[in-house]
Amino acid sequence: MNAKLMEAVAAFRAGRPDQAEKLFRAIVRKRPTDVEARRMLGFLCNQTDRHAEAVEHLDLVLRLNPKQPQIHYLRGISFLALKRFQDALDSFNGALAIDGPQADTYVNRGVALQRLQRLSEAIESYDRAIKLDPFYVLAHTHKAAALEDQGKLPDALASYDYSLKLHATSDALWGRSTVLQQMRRFEEALFALKQAHALEPSRPYLQGEIFHLKQQIGDWDNFAKDCELVLESVDKGHKAIVPGRMLSLPSSLEQQQRAAEIFARDKIPAAVAGEGGEWVARSAAKPKIAIGYFSCDFHNHSVARLTAGLFEHHDRHEFTVFGFSYGGRREDEYARRIAHAMDRFMDVSSMSDQDVASLSRSLGVDIAVDLSGLMFNTRLGIFAHRAAPLQATYLGYPGTIGCSFIDYVIADQVVMPSEDAQFFSERPCHVPVSFQVNDSKRAPVDEPRPRSAYGLPEQGFVYCCFGNGYKVTPDVFAIWMRLLRRVEGSVLWLLANNATFVKNLRRRAQESGVAPERLVFAESVDVREYLSRQRCADLLLDTFYYNGGTTTSDALWAGLPAVTRKGETFAGRMAASLLQAIGLPDLITRTAEEYEELAFRLATEGELLDSIKQRLVRNRATSSLFDTAAFTKHLEAAYRTMVGKGVADAVR
């Protein structure tokens, strides 16, 4: 070892990595093939999250001497960080081929397989690690996550519990909580998150997750203080809450934008998010505009139920339509219908973000449309790698994504008036009427079963709200209780999100002077019955901060009027957009007081309610809200505008 190399190694061993790196770089400038200096630079870049550069150094080392299992392993770690999962798998396999069975390598190999959606193989890899080291906590934790991805919730819970028995970690407790939530065991899920908080109070997003879970079960004992603390944390720039959880809080557009930007900076590496940048001029000779739709929800899901008709109605003389699904293979009516509606439908679940973006570009996609936003299972990394010259977000997330690489948000002037653009990282692309597409091929709504079949009184006014329980906030619930006190014989019909939610809301009803049995709770049923039973209700009461989107259009399709209060955010104006589109603007209120009074009048003035219902039935057949063909033409016009703007910007 020469003197320079000895000096660099000594600096590294003495805990001076910056000095060591400078010395190693000086060596490779003079001797580019110095294996030891390259190896150390690769290691230092790997340890400081400069993974693309780490791979460059490690690749050169392997070209010079491929029989180095540690280099294959380090290279695999960097590929995992870069989300190049197939390359990571190849690297870990290379390390195992040289070095034989190693628990660490099997665990990280399992991670790569899990990201590639090869879940059974991932579990087998974790099991090999566990066989080598039965007390390897991380192996048990990752195995639990893979079992969860397979939908084997009891097995996943058992694996998380075994991991926690060996050593309690916030990762395992968080994972345990997500499994318990899917099993509808919300109180236990909340306890697990509180245990995670005790271990790691500063864990990113844990504060907001605990608050959200309390909302799920209707635990409002410290709602105002909890809300204040979360919003203060966001204002300070902390990783306090996943952006989607913000929507149901009385948060401002500015706070929602800040939460989204914090999340984007955290989850999308700056080097990746910086790719893409410039507009790419589209050839005038290209006959059709190619649209790529990206989603994890191309199956029996609200997004699919809204969009299936859109994909079918696209004008194939002017547009080519691609579907990129990253939600795994599903076999249901909507999955088959959407796959058939696309010119080409691809399951890209097992591909890395970079490879999906590359595939999209190779197909000539002009506009990549993200249908997931910041919701569950998002793959924003695809768009960070630029899947198309133009990228837009639509429908799946009612707010800003907070990412510079999403160029447009598709909206309307109600949910996103032009003056709100300052709080969006995307430029608005407005469609007329309403932002929400609907499927005109829906089956007609069946005649409902008797009210008694659902525990409702045969006589008396039925208010209802079938949205998710976390959208219900103490202020709107207080109004609902006042309405029940004012309207004799009335009941409130809600979705039974979970047993604790039912118990807590009935307790709060009693505290408000309302008999608990006047809250009636509906169980989950199939879509057909879900729609028909709405005819047993008289009026839908919307939530304030996160309106019903699909649930509101479902009610209108079933002939059930809805009262909403127009809020200050995209999420808080969705129902107003739908009511405006179907010609019922008189059901849109501006204040909590107006909302309460209108809901009272409709319950006590029968002729007024009857006239509203008659108008709804007429307008349902003639308005644009349920006219998929008309909406598709509006959206296609928006796409043409985007492409024209993109070309103009590129020329400029």
C-alpha positions in Angstrom: 0.0 0.0 0.0 1.6 3.3 -1.0 1.9 6.3 1.2 -1.1 8.3 -0.1 -3.4 5.3 0.2 -2.1 4.6 3.7 -2.8 8.2 4.6 -6.3 8.1 3.3 -7.1 4.8 5.1 -5.7 6.2 8.3 -7.9 9.3 8.0 -10.9 7.1 7.5 -10.1 4.9 10.5 -9.5 8.0 12.6 -13.1 9.1 11.9 -12.3 11.8 9.4 -14.4 10.6 6.4 -14.4 14.0 4.6 -10.6 14.2 4.6 -10.3 10.5 3.7 -12.6 11.0 0.7 -10.5 13.9 -0.6 -7.4 11.8 -0.4 -9.1 8.8 -2.1 -10.3 11.1 -4.9 -6.8 12.5 -5.4 -5.6 8.9 -5.8 -8.2 7.9 -8.4 -7.4 11.1 -10.4 -3.9 9.8 -10.8 -4.7 6.1 -10.9 -8.3 5.6 -12.1 -8.0 1.8 -11.7 -6.8 1.8 -8.1 -9.1 -0.9 -6.7 -8.7 0.0 -3.0 -9.4 3.7 -3.5 -12.4 3.0 -5.7 -13.7 0.5 -3.2 -13.5 3.0 -0.4 -15.1 5.8 -2.5 -17.9 3.4 -3.3 -18.3 2.6 0.4 -18.3 6.3 1.4 -20.8 7.3 -1.2 -23.0 4.4 -0.2 -22.9 5.4 3.4 -23.8 9.1 2.6 -26.7 8.3 0.3 -24.9 9.1 -2.9 -25.9 5.9 -4.4 -25.7 6.6 -8.1 -22.0 7.6 -7.7 -21.5 4.6 -5.4 -22.6 2.2 -8.2 -20.1 3.8 -10.6 -17.2 3.2 -8.3 -18.3 -0.3 -7.3 -18.9 -1.3 -10.9 -15.4 -0.4 -11.8 -14.1 -2.4 -8.8 -16.0 -5.5 -10.0 -14.7 -5.1 -13.6 -11.2 -5.2 -12.2 -11.9 -8.0 -9.7 -15.4 -9.6 -9.8 -14.8 -12.1 -7.0 -15.7 -9.6 -4.2 -18.9 -10.5 -2.4 -18.8 -7.4 -0.2 -18.8 -5.2 -3.3 -21.7 -7.1 -4.8 -23.5 -6.6 -1.5 -22.8 -2.9 -1.2 -23.8 -2.4 -4.8 -27.1 -4.2 -4.1 -27.8 -1.8 -1.2 -27.2 1.2 -3.5 -29.5 -0.3 -6.1 -32.2 -0.8 -3.5 -31.9 2.9 -2.6 -32.2 3.8 -6.3 -35.2 1.6 -6.6 -33.5 -0.5 -9.2 -34.8 -3.7 -7.7 -33.9 -6.2 -10.4 -30.3 -4.9 -10.4 -30.3 -5.1 -6.6 -31.5 -8.7 -6.8 -28.8 -9.6 -9.3 -26.2 -8.0 -7.0 -27.3 -9.9 -3.9 -27.4 -13.2 -5.9 -23.9 -12.4 -7.0 -22.7 -12.0 -3.4 -24.4 -15.2 -2.4 -22.8 -17.1 -5.3 -19.4 -16.1 -4.1 -19.7 -16.0 -0.3 -22.3 -18.6 0.3 -25.3 -18.2 2.7 -25.3 -14.9 4.6 -28.2 -13.7 6.7 -27.8 -10.0 5.8 -27.7 -10.7 2.1 -30.8 -12.9 2.3 -32.7 -10.2 4.1 -31.8 -7.5 1.5 -32.4 -10.0 -1.3 -35.9 -10.5 0.2 -36.5 -6.7 0.1 -35.6 -6.6 -3.6 -37.9 -9.5 -4.3 -40.7 -7.9 -2.3 -40.4 -4.7 -4.2 -40.6 -6.7 -7.4 -43.9 -8.2 -6.1 -42.3 -11.7 -6.0 -43.7 -12.1 -2.5 -43.4 -15.9 -2.1 -39.7 -15.8 -3.1 -39.2 -12.9 -0.7 -40.6 -14.8 2.2 -38.5 -17.8 1.3 -35.4 -15.5 1.3 -36.4 -14.1 4.8 -36.9 -17.6 6.0 -33.3 -18.5 4.9 -32.0 -15.6 6.9 -34.0 -16.7 9.9 -32.7 -20.3 9.6 -29.2 -18.9 9.7 -30.0 -16.5 12.6 -33.3 -17.2 14.3 -33.0 -14.0 16.4 -32.6 -11.7 13.4 -35.3 -9.2 14.2 -35.3 -7.4 10.8 -35.8 -10.7 9.0 -39.0 -11.3 11.0 -40.2 -7.7 10.5 -39.7 -7.8 6.7 -41.3 -11.3 6.5 -44.3 -9.8 8.3 -44.5 -7.0 5.8 -44.4 -9.5 2.9 -47.1 -11.6 4.4 -49.1 -8.4 4.8 -48.6 -7.6 1.1 -49.9 -11.1 0.3 -53.0 -10.4 2.4 -52.2 -13.1 4.9 -53.0 -10.8 7.8 -53.1 -13.3 10.7 -49.7 -14.7 9.6 -48.3 -11.2 9.2 -49.5 -10.3 12.7 -47.9 -13.4 14.2 -44.6 -12.5 12.5 -44.7 -8.9 13.8 -45.5 -10.2 17.3 -42.5 -12.6 17.1 -40.2 -9.8 16.0 -41.4 -7.6 18.9 -40.9 -10.5 21.3 -37.2 -10.6 20.2 -36.8 -6.8 20.3 -39.3 -4.0 20.2 -38.8 -1.6 17.3 -41.0 1.2 16.0 -40.9 -0.3 12.6 -42.5 -3.5 13.8 -45.0 -1.6 15.9 -46.0 0.6 13.0 -46.3 -2.5 10.8 -48.4 -4.3 13.5 -50.7 -1.3 13.6 -51.3 -1.3 9.8 -52.2 -5.0 9.9 -54.6 -4.4 12.8 -56.2 -1.5 11.0 -56.9 -3.8 8.0 -58.4 -6.3 10.4 -60.6 -3.5 11.8 -59.0 -3.8 15.2 -58.5 -0.1 15.6 -58.1 0.2 19.3 -55.2 -2.3 19.3 -53.8 -0.5 16.3 -53.8 2.8 18.1 -52.1 1.2 21.2 -49.4 -0.2 18.9 -48.7 3.3 17.5 -48.6 4.8 21.0 -46.0 2.1 21.9 -44.0 3.1 18.8 -44.2 6.7 19.9 -42.9 5.8 23.4 -39.9 4.1 21.6 -39.3 6.8 19.0 -41.3 10.0 19.6 -39.6 11.8 16.7 -40.4 9.1 14.1 -41.5 10.8 10.9 -45.3 11.0 10.4 -46.1 9.2 13.6 -47.7 12.2 15.2 -50.2 12.5 12.4 -50.8 8.8 12.1 -51.8 8.6 15.8 -54.2 11.5 15.3 -55.7 10.0 12.2 -56.3 6.7 13.9 -58.0 8.5 16.7 -60.3 10.0 14.1 -61.0 6.6 12.7 -62.5 5.5 16.0 -64.2 8.8 16.8 -61.9 9.6 19.7 -62.2 13.3 19.9 -61.4 13.9 23.6 -58.4 16.1 22.7 -59.3 16.9 19.1 -58.7 20.6 19.1 -55.3 20.3 20.9 -54.2 17.3 18.7 -55.1 19.2 15.6 -53.3 22.4 16.7 -50.1 20.4 17.5 -50.1 18.6 14.1 -50.7 21.9 12.2 -48.0 23.7 14.2 -45.6 20.9 13.4 -46.4 21.3 9.7 -45.9 25.0 9.9 -42.5 24.4 11.4 -41.5 22.1 8.5 -41.6 18.9 10.4 -42.5 15.5 9.0 -45.6 15.4 11.1 -48.3 13.9 8.9 -48.8 12.1 5.6 -50.4 14.7 3.3 -53.6 12.7 2.7 -54.3 12.7 6.4 -54.3 16.5 6.4 -57.4 16.7 4.2 -59.8 15.8 6.9 -58.4 18.5 9.3 -59.4 22.2 9.4 -56.1 22.9 7.5 -55.5 25.7 5.0 -54.4 25.3 1.4 -51.0 26.7 2.4 -50.6 24.1 5.1 -51.7 21.3 2.8 -49.1 22.5 0.3 -46.4 22.6 2.9 -47.2 19.1 4.1 -47.1 17.8 0.5 -43.8 19.5 -0.2 -42.2 18.1 3.0 -43.4 14.6 2.0 -42.1 14.9 -1.5 -38.7 16.1 -0.4 -38.5 13.2 2.0 -39.7 10.4 -0.3 -38.2 11.5 -3.7 -34.4 11.9 -3.8 -33.4 15.3 -5.0 -31.2 13.8 -7.7 -34.1 11.8 -9.1 -36.7 14.7 -8.8 -34.3 16.9 -10.8 -34.4 14.7 -13.8 -36.8 15.3 -16.6 -37.0 19.1 -16.4 -37.4 20.5 -19.9 -40.4 20.4 -22.2 -39.9 18.1 -25.2 -41.4 19.3 -28.4 -43.9 16.9 -29.9 -43.5 16.2 -33.6 -46.3 17.8 -35.6 -46.2 14.7 -37.8 -47.3 12.5 -34.9 -50.9 11.6 -35.8 -52.3 10.9 -32.3 -51.7 12.2 -28.7 -50.7 9.3 -26.5 -52.1 9.3 -23.0 -50.7 7.1 -20.2 -52.9 6.5 -17.2 -51.1 5.2 -14.1 -52.8 3.7 -11.1 -52.8 1.0 -8.4 -56.6 1.0 -8.5 -57.6 -0.5 -11.8 -60.0 -2.9 -10.1 -63.2 -2.8 -8.2 -62.3 0.6 -6.5 -64.0 4.0 -6.6 -61.4 5.4 -9.0 -62.0 2.5 -11.4 -65.8 2.8 -11.1 -65.5 6.5 -12.0 -63.0 6.2 -14.9 -63.9 3.0 -16.7 -66.2 4.8 -19.1 -63.7 7.5 -19.7 -61.2 5.0 -21.1 -63.8 3.5 -23.3 -65.0 6.9 -24.7 -61.6 8.3 -25.8 -61.6 9.2 -29.5 -59.2 6.6 -31.0 -58.8 8.7 -34.1 -57.0 11.3 -32.1 -55.8 9.5 -29.0 -53.9 6.4 -28.1 -54.6 5.2 -24.5 -52.2 3.2 -22.4 -52.8 1.8 -18.9 -50.0 1.3 -16.4 -51.2 -0.8 -13.4 -49.0 -1.1 -10.3 -51.6 -2.6 -8.0 -51.0 -6.2 -8.8 -53.2 -8.5 -10.9 -56.9 -8.4 -10.1 -59.7 -10.4 -11.5 -63.0 -8.6 -11.2 -65.5 -6.9 -13.5 -63.7 -3.5 -13.5 -60.2 -4.9 -13.9 -61.3 -6.8 -17.0 -63.3 -3.9 -18.4 -60.5 -1.4 -18.0 -57.9 -3.7 -19.4 -60.1 -4.2 -22.5 -60.7 -0.4 -22.8 -57.0 0.4 -23.1 -55.1 0.2 -26.4 -52.4 -1.5 -24.3 -52.7 -2.4 -20.7 -49.6 -3.3 -18.7 -49.0 -4.6 -15.2 -45.9 -2.8 -14.1 -46.1 -3.8 -10.4 -42.7 -5.7 -10.5 -40.8 -3.0 -12.4 -38.8 -0.2 -10.8 -39.9 3.4 -11.0 -37.1 4.2 -13.4 -38.0 1.2 -15.7 -41.7 2.1 -15.8 -40.8 5.7 -16.7 -38.4 4.4 -19.4 -41.1 2.1 -20.8 -43.6 4.9 -20.9 -41.2 7.1 -22.8 -40.3 4.3 -25.2 -44.0 4.0 -26.1 -44.2 7.7 -26.9 -46.5 8.7 -24.2 -47.1 12.4 -24.5 -49.1 13.0 -21.3 -48.6 10.8 -18.2 -51.7 11.0 -15.9 -51.3 10.0 -12.3 -54.6 8.7 -10.8 -53.2 8.1 -7.3 -51.5 11.3 -6.1 -50.4 11.0 -2.5 -52.9 8.2 -1.6 -52.0 4.7 -0.5 -49.5 2.8 -2.7 -48.5 5.9 -4.7 -45.6 5.5 -7.2 -44.6 9.1 -7.6 -41.0 8.0 -8.3 -42.3 7.0 -11.8 -43.1 10.6 -12.5 -39.9 11.8 -10.9 -38.1 9.9 -13.6 -40.3 11.6 -16.2 -42.7 9.1 -17.7 -43.7 11.7 -20.4 -42.8 15.2 -21.5 -46.1 16.3 -19.8 -47.3 15.0 -16.5 -50.6 15.6 -14.8 -52.4 14.5 -11.6 -56.1 13.7 -11.7 -59.0 12.5 -9.5 -57.2 10.2 -7.0 -56.0 13.0 -4.7 -57.9 16.3 -4.1 -55.0 18.6 -3.4 -51.5 19.5 -4.5 -48.8 16.8 -4.9 -46.1 19.2 -3.9 -43.7 18.0 -6.6 -42.1 20.1 -9.3 -42.2 17.3 -11.9 -46.0 17.1 -12.0 -46.9 19.9 -14.5 -50.7 20.0 -14.3 -53.6 19.3 -11.9 -56.9 18.6 -13.7 -59.6 20.5 -11.8 -62.6 22.9 -12.3 -63.2 26.5 -11.2 -65.2 25.4 -8.1 -62.7 23.0 -6.5 -59.7 25.1 -7.6 -60.5 28.7 -8.6 -57.6 30.4 -10.4 -56.6 32.4 -7.3 -55.8 29.2 -5.5 -53.1 28.3 -8.0 -50.4 29.8 -5.8 -50.9 27.0 -3.3 -50.4 24.2 -5.9 -47.0 23.1 -7.3 -49.0 22.1 -10.5 -50.5 24.5 -13.0 -54.3 24.2 -13.1 -55.9 22.7 -16.2 -59.6 23.5 -15.8 -62.4 21.4 -17.3 -65.9 22.9 -17.6 -68.8 21.6 -15.4 -67.1 19.3 -12.8 -63.6 17.8 -12.4 -65.2 14.4 -11.6 -65.8 11.9 -14.4 -68.7 9.5 -13.9 -69.7 6.3 -15.7 -72.9 6.6 -17.6 -73.0 2.8 -17.9 -73.8 2.3 -14.3 -76.7 -0.1 -13.7 -80.0 1.5 -12.8 -80.5 1.7 -9.0 -82.7 -1.1 -7.7 -85.8 -0.6 -5.6 -84.6 -0.6 -1.9 -85.5 -3.1 0.8 -87.9 -1.8 3.5 -86.4 0.7 5.9 -86.9 -1.9 8.7 -84.3 -4.1 7.0 -81.7 -1.6 7.9 -82.9 -0.8 11.4 -84.5 2.5 10.3 -88.0 3.7 11.4 -90.7 3.4 8.7 -91.8 6.9 9.6 -89.6 9.9 10.4 -86.9 11.8 8.6 -83.6 10.0 7.8 -80.4 12.0 7.5 -77.4 10.0 6.3 -73.7 10.2 5.7 -71.9 7.2 4.3 -68.4 8.7 4.1 -65.4 7.3 6.0 -65.6 7.9 9.7 -62.3 9.9 9.9 -64.0 12.7 7.8 -66.5 13.3 10.6 -65.3 16.1 12.9 -66.7 17.3 16.2 -68.0 20.6 14.8 -70.1 18.9 12.0 -71.3 16.2 14.4 -72.5 18.9 16.8 -74.7 20.3 14.0 -76.0 16.9 13.3 -77.0 16.4 16.9 -78.8 19.8 17.0 -80.7 18.8 13.9 -81.8 15.5 15.5 -83.0 17.5 18.6 -84.9 20.0 16.3 -86.5 17.5 13.9 -88.8 15.2 15.9 -88.6 11.5 15.0 -85.5 12.0 12.8 -82.5 9.6 12.8 -78.9 9.8 11.5 -77.7 6.9 9.4 -74.0 6.4 9.3 -71.5 3.9 8.1 -70.4 1.5 10.8 -66.7 2.0 10.2 -65.8 0.0 13.3 -67.2 -1.0 16.7 -65.3 1.6 18.6 -66.5 4.4 16.2 -70.1 3.3 16.8 -69.6 3.2 20.6 -67.9 6.6 20.7 -70.4 8.4 18.5 -73.4 6.9 20.4 -71.8 8.1 23.7 -71.3 11.6 22.2 -74.9 11.6 21.0 -76.1 10.9 24.5 -73.9 13.6 25.9 -75.5 16.0 23.4 -79.0 15.1 24.6 -79.8 12.7 21.8 -80.9 9.1 22.5 -78.1 6.9 21.2 -80.5 4.6 19.3 -81.3 7.6 17.0 -77.9 6.9 15.4 -78.3 4.0 13.1 -75.2 2.3 11.6 -75.0 0.6 8.2 -72.8 -2.3 7.5 -70.7 -2.6 4.3 -72.6 -4.3 1.4 -72.0 -4.8 -2.3 -72.2 -1.8 -4.6 -75.6 -2.6 -5.9 -77.2 -2.7 -2.5 -75.1 0.2 -1.3 -76.8 2.3 -4.0 -80.3 1.0 -3.6 -80.4 1.4 0.2 -79.7 5.2 -0.2 -83.3 5.5 -1.4 -84.3 4.7 2.2 -82.7 8.0 3.3 -84.2 11.5 2.8 -81.1 13.7 2.8 -77.3 13.3 2.7 -75.3 15.5 5.1 -71.8 16.2 3.8 -68.7 16.5 6.0 -66.9 19.8 6.1 -63.1 19.6 5.5 -63.0 16.4 3.3 -66.2 16.2 1.4 -67.7 13.1 -0.1 -66.5 12.8 -3.6 -67.6 9.4 -5.0 -70.0 9.0 -2.2 -71.8 12.3 -3.1 -72.1 11.3 -6.8 -73.3 7.9 -5.7 -76.1 9.5 -3.7 -77.0 11.8 -6.6 -77.2 8.9 -8.9 -79.5 7.1 -6.5 -81.7 10.2 -6.4 -80.7 11.3 -2.9 -80.1 15.1 -2.4 -77.0 16.3 -0.5 -76.4 19.4 1.5 -72.8 20.7 1.6 -70.9 23.6 3.0 -68.4 24.9 0.4 -65.0 25.0 2.1 -61.7 26.6 1.5 -59.8 23.7 -0.1 -60.1 21.4 -3.0 -61.2 18.5 -0.7 -63.7 20.8 1.0 -65.3 21.9 -2.3 -65.8 18.6 -4.1 -69.5 18.2 -3.3 -70.1 21.8 -4.3 -68.6 21.0 -7.7 -70.9 18.0 -8.1 -74.1 19.8 -7.0 -73.2 22.7 -9.3 -72.8 20.3 -12.2 -76.1 18.6 -11.7 -78.0 21.9 -11.4 -78.6 22.0 -7.6 -76.5 25.0 -6.5 -79.2 25.9 -3.9 -77.9 22.9 -1.9 -74.5 24.5 -1.5 -74.1 26.6 1.6 -71.3 29.0 2.7 -71.3 28.8 6.5 -72.0 26.2 9.2 -75.2 28.2 10.1 -76.5 28.1 6.6 -75.8 24.4 6.4 -77.7 23.7 9.5 -80.7 25.8 8.6 -81.0 24.4 5.1 -80.8 20.8 6.5 -83.5 21.7 9.0 -85.8 23.3 6.3 -85.5 20.3 4.0 -86.5 18.0 6.9 -89.5 20.1 7.9 -90.8 21.5 4.6 -91.9 18.5 2.6 -92.8 20.4 -0.6 -89.3 22.0 -0.7 -87.6 18.6 -0.4 -90.0 17.0 -3.0 -89.2 19.7 -5.5 -85.5 19.2 -5.0 -85.8 15.5 -5.5 -87.9 15.9 -8.7 -85.3 18.4 -10.1 -82.5 15.9 -9.2 -84.3 13.1 -11.1 -84.8 15.3 -14.2 -81.3 16.8 -14.1 -79.6 13.4 -13.5 -80.7 12.4 -17.0 -79.8 15.7 -18.7 -76.9 17.3 -16.9 -73.3 16.8 -17.7 -72.4 15.2 -14.4 -73.3 11.7 -15.6 -72.5 12.2 -19.3 -69.3 10.3 -19.8 -69.0 11.1 -23.5 -69.4 14.9 -22.9 -66.8 14.8 -20.1 -64.4 12.9 -22.2 -64.6 15.5 -24.9 -63.8 18.2 -22.4 -60.9 16.3 -21.0 -59.5 15.6 -24.5 -59.7 19.4 -25.2 -57.7 19.9 -22.0 -55.1 17.4 -23.2 -54.8 19.2 -26.6 -54.3 22.5 -24.7 -51.5 20.9 -22.6 -49.7 19.5 -25.6 -49.9 22.9 -27.4 -48.7 24.7 -24.3 -45.8 22.2 -24.0 -44.7 22.7 -27.5 -44.9 26.5 -27.2 -42.8 26.4 -24.0 -40.2 24.2 -25.6 -39.9 26.5 -28.6 -39.7 29.6 -26.3 
